[in-house]
Amino acid sequence: MSIDKWVFEMRHLASIFNCRSSSFFNAVAWLLLAGALPQFAAASETLKKIQENRTVVLAFMGVVDNLSPFVLIEPDGEVSGYSIDICLKIVQGIKREMKLPNIKIQFIPVNTSTRFSALLDNRADLECSVSTNNADRRKNFSFTIPHFFTSVRMLVHVNSGIKDWSDLRNKRIVTTKGTAMSDVINKRSNIAGLGLAITELESDQECVRMLEQGLADAFVMDEILLYGARASAGNPDKLVIAGTSLSVEPYAIMLRKGDPEFKKMVDKQMAKLVASGEILRLYNRWFMQPIGPERRMLNMPMSYILRDSLRYPTDKITN
């Protein structure tokens, strides 16, 4: 397919969704044109593997911790969720591009640590959960366009007297192993001279358990995940999310580094989700409507930072 035809199709999409300025086209053009031509035959190890095995392997977290609405394990074992739906849409696009309608999808469960080895060992093609795109991870992995932004806060006892970070001086902090939280906490501790003692645990569940048992004073994590952790606690009413936002964490689908053709393919499908408005529909389904067996509704409108980022979608993150 020629680049001119891609340009025509993008302008047609813009007219369908009543975009009154050229920003729509400019926002997604670099992604669609950078990887528009289907040159995957011999250039990409991942695409070659998919072509041979007729399978795309998606890694997901959430078996132990409550990662709803990003990952939801249904009572029958089916895997769903906001991040999962995005990955499924990406795979649909790959099927079309490769003209392989019979590609199968295989899910493999991982945790905060094994999600990295699953990609590095070639056991998974995409990690579809709540992985933060940051400078340290970009040394070994690639990320596509962010699909969510969250901030770092803390979960504490209602009667703890802890309202903000300055109240944590010499307190015991827990966080989840394999995340970026330790660096964030240490930076805050060093700047403010808080003298924090940090313990990394295997799961959010363990962190909440330590907090409930009085063995920790605060559980520091991404705010959106703290809501799920609090909901899963034995006495959620005794816990509260506190503290001003420490940093902004962009969640994005993670993939192996060093496979630029596969990266182009994934970016192209993400750009199409943005251009078509499908990403907005997926967000509304998982954040603004009842979900799960309990039909719980988060009622969390899309943040300004995510909405603005989708106007000019890019995988380039400054941190």
Backbone hydrogen bonds, N-H to C=O, Kabsch-Sander energy under -0.5 kcal/mol:
donor,donor_aa,acceptor,acceptor_aa,energy
6,W,2,S,-1.7
7,V,3,I,-2.6
8,F,4,D,-2.3
9,E,5,K,-2.6
10,M,6,W,-2.4
11,R,7,V,-2.2
12,H,8,F,-2.1
13,L,9,E,-2.3
14,A,10,M,-2.3
15,S,11,R,-1.9
16,I,12,H,-2.0
17,F,13,L,-2.0
18,N,15,S,-1.2
19,C,14,A,-2.5
20,R,18,N,-0.6
24,F,21,S,-0.7
26,N,22,S,-2.5
27,A,23,S,-2.6
28,V,24,F,-1.2
29,A,25,F,-1.8
30,W,26,N,-0.6
32,L,28,V,-2.3
33,L,29,A,-3.0
34,A,30,W,-1.5
35,G,31,L,-1.2
36,A,33,L,-0.7
39,Q,37,L,-2.2
44,S,40,F,-1.0
45,E,43,A,-0.5
48,K,44,S,-2.1
49,K,45,E,-2.4
50,I,46,T,-2.5
51,Q,47,L,-2.3
52,E,48,K,-2.1
53,N,49,K,-3.1
54,R,50,I,-2.1
56,V,104,K,-2.6
58,L,56,V,-0.6
58,L,106,Q,-3.2
59,A,57,V,-0.5
59,A,126,L,-3.0
60,F,108,I,-1.9
67,L,65,D,-1.1
70,F,67,L,-1.8
71,V,67,L,-1.4
72,L,80,S,-3.4
74,E,72,L,-0.8
74,E,78,E,-3.0
77,G,74,E,-2.6
80,S,72,L,-2.6
80,S,78,E,-0.5
82,Y,69,P,-3.3
83,S,70,F,-0.8
84,I,70,F,-1.3
85,D,81,G,-2.9
86,I,82,Y,-1.8
87,C,83,S,-2.1
88,L,84,I,-2.5
89,K,85,D,-2.2
90,I,86,I,-2.1
91,V,87,C,-2.4
92,Q,88,L,-2.1
93,G,89,K,-2.0
94,I,90,I,-2.2
95,K,91,V,-2.6
96,R,92,Q,-1.9
97,E,93,G,-2.6
98,M,94,I,-2.6
99,K,95,K,-0.8
99,K,96,R,-0.6
100,L,95,K,-2.2
103,I,100,L,-1.5
104,K,54,R,-3.0
106,Q,56,V,-2.6
108,I,58,L,-2.3
110,V,60,F,-2.5
115,R,111,N,-1.6
116,F,113,S,-1.2
117,S,113,S,-0.8
118,A,114,T,-2.2
119,L,115,R,-1.0
120,L,116,F,-2.5
121,D,117,S,-2.9
122,N,119,L,-1.4
123,R,118,A,-1.9
124,A,118,A,-1.8
125,D,57,V,-2.8
126,L,57,V,-1.6
127,E,254,M,-2.5
128,C,59,A,-3.2
128,C,126,L,-0.6
129,S,127,E,-0.6
133,N,250,P,-2.6
134,N,132,T,-0.9
135,A,319,N,-1.1
138,R,134,N,-2.0
139,K,136,D,-1.0
140,N,137,R,-1.7
141,F,137,R,-2.2
142,S,255,L,-2.7
144,T,253,I,-1.7
147,H,251,Y,-2.2
148,F,251,Y,-1.1
150,T,249,E,-2.4
152,V,247,S,-1.2
153,R,151,S,-0.5
153,R,221,M,-2.2
154,M,242,A,-2.0
155,L,219,F,-2.6
156,V,154,M,-0.5
156,V,240,V,-2.6
158,V,238,K,-2.5
160,S,157,H,-1.8
163,K,161,G,-0.7
167,D,164,D,-1.7
168,L,165,W,-1.9
169,R,166,S,-0.8
170,N,194,L,-3.1
171,K,168,L,-2.7
173,I,171,K,-0.6
173,I,197,A,-3.1
174,V,218,A,-2.5
175,T,199,T,-2.0
177,K,201,L,-3.9
179,T,176,T,-1.1
184,V,180,A,-1.4
185,I,181,M,-3.0
186,N,182,S,-2.7
187,K,183,D,-2.1
188,R,184,V,-1.9
189,S,185,I,-2.8
190,N,186,N,-2.8
191,I,187,K,-2.4
192,A,188,R,-2.3
193,G,189,S,-1.1
194,L,189,S,-1.9
197,A,171,K,-1.9
198,I,196,L,-0.6
199,T,173,I,-2.5
201,L,175,T,-2.6
207,C,203,S,-1.6
208,V,204,D,-2.5
209,R,205,Q,-2.3
210,M,206,E,-2.4
211,L,207,C,-2.0
212,E,208,V,-2.9
213,Q,209,R,-2.0
214,G,211,L,-1.3
215,L,210,M,-2.4
216,A,210,M,-0.9
217,D,172,R,-2.5
218,A,172,R,-1.4
219,F,155,L,-2.3
220,V,174,V,-2.1
220,V,218,A,-0.6
221,M,153,R,-1.9
223,E,151,S,-3.8
225,L,222,D,-0.7
226,L,222,D,-1.7
227,Y,223,E,-1.4
228,G,224,I,-1.0
229,A,225,L,-2.4
230,R,226,L,-2.8
231,A,227,Y,-2.0
232,S,228,G,-1.3
233,A,230,R,-1.3
238,K,235,N,-1.9
239,L,236,P,-1.7
240,V,156,V,-2.8
242,A,154,M,-3.0
243,G,163,K,-1.5
246,L,152,V,-2.1
249,E,150,T,-3.9
249,E,247,S,-0.5
251,Y,148,F,-3.0
251,Y,249,E,-0.6
252,A,131,S,-2.3
254,M,127,E,-1.6
255,L,142,S,-2.6
257,K,140,N,-0.9
263,K,259,D,-2.2
264,K,260,P,-2.4
265,M,261,E,-2.0
266,V,262,F,-2.6
267,D,263,K,-2.9
268,K,264,K,-2.4
269,Q,265,M,-1.8
270,M,266,V,-2.3
271,A,267,D,-2.7
272,K,268,K,-1.7
273,L,269,Q,-1.8
274,V,270,M,-1.9
275,A,271,A,-3.0
276,S,272,K,-2.4
277,G,273,L,-0.6
277,G,274,V,-0.8
278,E,273,L,-0.7
279,I,273,L,-2.0
280,L,277,G,-0.6
281,R,277,G,-1.5
282,L,278,E,-2.5
283,Y,279,I,-2.1
284,N,280,L,-2.4
285,R,281,R,-2.0
286,W,282,L,-1.8
287,F,283,Y,-2.6
288,M,284,N,-1.6
291,I,296,R,-2.2
295,R,292,G,-1.6
296,R,291,I,-1.7
299,N,287,F,-0.6
300,M,287,F,-2.3
307,R,303,S,-2.6
308,D,304,Y,-2.9
309,S,305,I,-1.9
310,L,306,L,-1.9
311,R,307,R,-0.6
311,R,308,D,-0.9
312,Y,308,D,-0.8
317,I,315,D,-0.6
